[in-house]
């Protein structure tokens, strides 16, 4: 049951990320909310996912990978149940944070279970399947969620996730337990510092557009977040059992592959989360139709991972494939600067496919290549680190993308409250609609240009690290 249970868990976690984006306009109308409070529905999940993945990975090595996986699945299901029953946005946001913490444990402990159960080409195939199943979840998430929302409402869709989460926890009881030999105590101080740093930085990015970058609370949380991150780095060098071993980060090859997955996540997630809202507002699509349109982005992630790993197992350079994937992600994001409200679906079709292919190739090879460069006793930590980078990128991209959209809209419209409403898909009907759509489109174009530029810079860094780092079999970190 090991492989099937882990893969179903991966599908569920991926669906919960991509599917929720389609639900945002419906949730905003039902709960009468927009702006940062609504964006926390997705951002809070990703924040908890990013913050807890590294902690869960290290804990899995110490207390048992199966045990952490089961507990995480139960936490995930509890968060979705609370979301389905939530009466107001504050409860919804907190419940989503709980679900994100559970999703982190599923991904980190699941990756560690696979790494400890398979070796060589079998490990490559297992992680490619993991990437494929993540692709399936991302691919069907918007479409299935859109259909469920249309049929049962957004609360019904969250209730269904609760049931599946409980079934995953039950199935995981049949998996084999494993843990690292001679594992030390959990680094609670390091875990707390890491979670605090990400939470403070996330809060800063999400709240700054509404409060202003010079607001005392925004300044204090931003500075405190950076300080906590620095202290975390220092503490890890002195810890006897660090959450993140400095030697792992010092491994140039491992770091390069890890940054590759971060880069593709940055180029993928902003589009995944925010484009459905734009398509519903600009093109008048229903949630179900917007979910179908997003298949242009997500369907390649379903197919490409296995293609990529097959090419690698046949001797094609993994380094070459990842650089091509990064180039596609950069090109697709740059192409999206041509977005227009008049022909929204046609304008985004080709760039979405490029980004999806690049993301799919990354899913297929990055985890397996990175995990081959770390010792067996550190696979949980390594899996946690990779998924933390991926989750942190997703969380911060959501916050930064939202901040950029609302900030640019506020500059164009001259009204912060109206900007928040338009960014949530609530465009005025009548004479003002055209002006608001023009402003919405322009803010999207400017934001996409910034994303493309960031991905380009990170791709160059990845190329330097991977091309100069080790490419052979597993070695000590």
C-alpha positions, -999 to 999 in steps of 0.1 A, spaced: 0 0 0 30 23 3 31 37 -32 -6 40 -38 -13 57 -5 15 83 -9 4 90 -45 -32 96 -36 -21 119 -8 -1 139 -33 -30 142 -56 -52 155 -28 -27 181 -17 -22 193 -52 -59 195 -59 -64 215 -27 -40 241 -40 -53 245 -76 -90 239 -69 -93 265 -42 -83 292 -67 -115 286 -87 -136 288 -55 -123 323 -45 -149 344 -63 -178 323 -49 -163 323 -14 -159 361 -16 -195 367 -26 -208 342 0 -187 356 29 -189 392 16 -151 397 16 -123 407 -8 -86 418 -7 -61 404 18 -87 385 39 -99 366 9 -64 359 -4 -55 344 29 -78 315 20 -51 304 -5 -21 322 10 -27 308 45 -27 273 32 5 278 13 21 296 42 14 267 66 25 243 39 58 261 34 65 266 71 56 231 82 71 210 54 107 213 66 96 207 102 75 177 92 103 162 71 128 164 99 102 150 124 95 121 100 132 111 100 131 111 138 97 98 150 87 77 120 77 86 84 45 66 84 34 80 117 39 116 106 21 108 73 -10 94 92 -12 123 116 -8 148 88 -36 133 68 -59 136 98 -50 172 104 -55 179 67 -90 164 68 -99 183 100 -90 216 84 -111 209 53 -141 200 75 -137 233 95 -135 252 62 -167 236 49 -186 246 81 -170 280 86 -195 309 92 -170 337 85 -137 345 68 -116 344 99 -126 308 107 -121 299 70 -86 314 70 -76 296 102 -90 263 89 -70 267 57 -38 272 77 -46 239 95 -51 221 62 -19 235 49 0 221 79 -15 187 72 -7 189 35 30 197 44 32 165 64 17 144 36 42 157 11 73 156 32 67 123 49 54 109 17 86 119 -2 107 104 26 88 72 26 94 68 -12 131 78 -8 136 51 19 117 24 0 132 27 -35 167 31 -50 183 39 -84 160 38 -114 131 27 -92 135 58 -71 135 79 -103 103 63 -114 87 66 -80 94 103 -78 83 108 -114 50 91 -104 49 115 -75 54 144 -99 28 129 -123 2 126 -95 9 161 -84 3 171 -120 -29 151 -120 -41 169 -89 -31 203 -103 -46 194 -137 -80 182 -125 -82 205 -94 -96 236 -112 -119 216 -135 -132 192 -108 -135 220 -82 -153 242 -107 -178 214 -114 -183 206 -77 -188 243 -69 -214 246 -97 -232 215 -85 -229 216 -47 -215 250 -38 -179 257 -25 -188 242 10 -197 208 -6 -164 206 -24 -145 211 8 -165 184 25 -156 159 -2 -119 166 5 -125 158 42 -137 123 34 -108 115 11 -83 127 36 -97 103 62 -94 74 37 -58 83 31 -50 82 68 -67 48 70 -48 34 40 -14 47 54 -17 23 84 -7 -5 60 25 12 49 59 2 62 74 23 90 109 37 87 131 63 105 166 76 105 192 56 125 206 75 155 183 105 150 187 133 176 160 154 193 137 177 173 150 212 170 120 230 185 137 264 186 148 262 149 113 251 139 97 280 158 121 305 142 115 292 107 77 293 111 78 327 126 100 341 98 77 329 70 45 339 88 58 375 95 71 380 59 38 366 45 17 389 67 38 418 55 33 411 18 -4 404 21 -13 434 43 9 461 28 -14 469 -1 -43 477 22 -24 493 51 5 509 31 42 499 31 50 527 56 24 515 81 40 508 115 26 472 116 38 464 81 73 478 89 76 460 122 64 426 108 87 429 78 118 437 98 109 411 124 105 384 97 139 392 82 155 392 116 139 358 124 152 344 92 188 355 99 186 342 135 173 308 121 203 305 98 227 312 127 209 288 150 210 260 125 248 262 124 249 257 162 222 231 166 231 195 174 200 183 155 191 211 131 158 213 111 179 222 81 215 210 82 239 236 68 258 209 50 227 202 30 225 237 17 262 237 10 258 209 -15 258 229 -47 242 202 -68 214 196 -43 208 234 -39 208 239 -76 181 213 -82 161 227 -52 162 262 -66 150 248 -100 118 236 -84 115 270 -66 118 288 -100 92 268 -118 68 271 -88 72 309 -90 64 310 -127 35 286 -123 16 294 -92 7 331 -96 -10 322 -129 -27 291 -114 -42 310 -85 -51 344 -100 -59 337 -137 -92 319 -130 -105 351 -113 -94 372 -142 -111 349 -168 -143 349 -148 -143 387 -146 -130 396 -181 -144 368 -202 -175 361 -182 -167 324 -177 -184 303 -151 -163 286 -124 -166 253 -143 -156 270 -176 -127 288 -160 -115 254 -146 -117 239 -181 -97 268 -195 -70 262 -169 -64 228 -184 -42 246 -209 -18 252 -180 -24 220 -160 -28 193 -185 9 193 -195 18 187 -159 -2 155 -161 18 141 -191 53 156 -191 67 143 -158 68 107 -170 81 118 -204 110 137 -187 120 108 -164 119 83 -193 143 105 -213 166 108 -183 166 70 -177 175 65 -214 205 87 -211 193 122 -219 210 148 -197 188 159 -168 207 191 -166 198 199 -202 161 190 -196 158 213 -166 174 242 -183 149 238 -212 121 236 -187 132 268 -170 134 286 -204 99 275 -212 86 289 -179 104 322 -184 91 325 -220 55 316 -211 54 342 -183 69 369 -206 43 360 -233 15 365 -208 22 402 -207 2 402 -239 -30 394 -220 -61 413 -231 -97 413 -218 -112 413 -253 -99 378 -262 -87 365 -229 -88 328 -235 -71 329 -269 -44 353 -256 -34 330 -228 -35 297 -245 0 293 -259 18 308 -229 -1 286 -205 10 255 -224 46 266 -223 45 272 -186 27 238 -180 53 219 -200 81 235 -181 65 228 -148 58 192 -158 94 185 -167 105 200 -134 80 178 -115 94 147 -133 131 151 -126 140 177 -99 131 157 -68 147 125 -79 179 142 -90 182 162 -58 174 133 -35 202 112 -52 227 137 -38 219 133 -1 227 105 24 200 80 34 196 93 69 188 128 56 161 120 30 133 133 52 151 166 58 159 168 21 124 161 10 112 187 35 136 212 22 126 208 -14 89 210 -6 95 239 17 112 258 -11 83 249 -34 58 258 -7 76 290 3 77 301 -33 40 294 -37 31 313 -5 53 343 -12 42 344 -49 6 345 -38 13 373 -14 35 393 -38 12 387 -68 -18 399 -48 1 429 -35 12 438 -70 -22 434 -85 -40 454 -58 -13 480 -56 -12 486 -94 -50 486 -95 -52 512 -67 -27 534 -85 -48 532 -117 -83 535 -101 -73 558 -73 -94 537 -48 -79 510 -27 -112 494 -17 -124 493 -53 -90 478 -63 -94 450 -38 -129 442 -52 -118 442 -88 -88 419 -80 -114 395 -65 -133 395 -98 -161 419 -88 -161 444 -117 -186 472 -118 -215 468 -143 -223 497 -166 -201 526 -177 -173 520 -153 -168 484 -163 -145 490 -193 -121 513 -173 -119 487 -145 -112 459 -169 -85 479 -186 -69 486 -152 -72 449 -142 -55 439 -175 -27 464 -171 -20 454 -136 -18 417 -148 6 426 -176 30 445 -153 29 418 -126 36 391 -152 66 411 -165 80 411 -129 75 374 -125 92 366 -158 122 388 -149 125 370 -115 123 336 -131 150 346 -156 174 356 -128 168 325 -108 173 303 -139 207 318 -144 216 309 -108 203 274 -112 224 269 -143 256 280 -126 249 257 -96 238 226 -116 264 228 -143 292 232 -118 278 209 -91 280 171 -89 258 150 -112 267 115 -101 250 91 -77 241 98 -41 269 114 -21 272 128 14 257 162 18 
